[in-house]
Amino acid sequence: MPVVLRDLIHEQLGLVYEAHQFDQLADRLAPLILDRGASSFLDYYYLLKYSPDAGEWLKVMDALAVQETYFWREIDQLRAVVKCVVPDLVAALRGRPLKIWSIPCATGEEPLTLAMLLMEEGWFDRAPIQLFGSDASPRAIAKAQRGWYSARAFRNLPTALRDRYFVAHDEGWSVMQDLRRRVTYDIVNLMDDRQVARHAAAPIIVCRNVFIYFSDSSIKRALSTFGRFMPSPAYLCVGASESLLRRTTTFDLQEIGGSFMYRKGPNVAQPSPGEANIECAS
């Protein structure tokens, strides 16, 4: 595996592969190389580097995407967003739409979880809320738009909610139309500033479990783009195993409704440096 190919993938997609992961990277890219008739990984590097065919990068993203997700994942944080953050932002927006962006959304489980939480609280009937799900993998977005899920995706979702929002079939469940229409999907690469700019002005961005695959420089690049476009105040959610400390001065870590998230903008109270605890109505 040529280092230049690894470095090009990092530059274009943000994904970092260490030397011990080269075999894994090679296994995932090998079918693409055969499909293009390239004779080596180095030939494929030159194809990606100099070909005007942007569609080849979409195939690379499909090959490298990690689609391990499920409904109700790390639910406490999403519940805090809906119960604590949404009410304040809706009040501040005074009738203007509230945009929430889930990136990367994989096959749609996370934005659909947010939609279920919002529906359970009656928010779609009380305020104009726009919910978007994006991923760099076209294959993942196609699955999200199809809205068909196997039993594995439901391992954390309460049975009552599964039965309320999904229709059972012989080999899985499909999303009911009333839930499906709440989410709009599109393809976004976090390393493409122009694509990110389509949604980054959202005051709530849920960007979870992707930075574990990014280099420090890629994380800082994504955070810089978020910081430029997100309003103030705004809230950024990352995964439980991810930390932005020492990677940004734009967002402050806060405990809100019993869960941690990052906030852009002046603090409501006078917190200790870098961290605040904000309660919300139950």
Secondary structure, DSSP 8 states (H G I E B T S, - for coil): --HHHHHHHHHHH-B---GGGHHHHHHHHHHHHHHHT-SSHHHHHHHHHH-S-THHHHHHHHHH------TTTTHHHHHHIIIIIHHHHHHHHTTS-EEEEESS-TTTHHHHHHHHHHHHTTHHHHS-EEEEEEES-HHHHHHHHHTEE-GGGGSSS-HHHHHHHEEEETTEEEE-HHHHTTEEEEE--TT-HHHHTTTTT-SEEE--SSGGGB-HHHHHHHHHHHHHHS-SSEEEE--TT---TTT-SSEEEEEETTEEEEEES--SS--BTTEEEE----
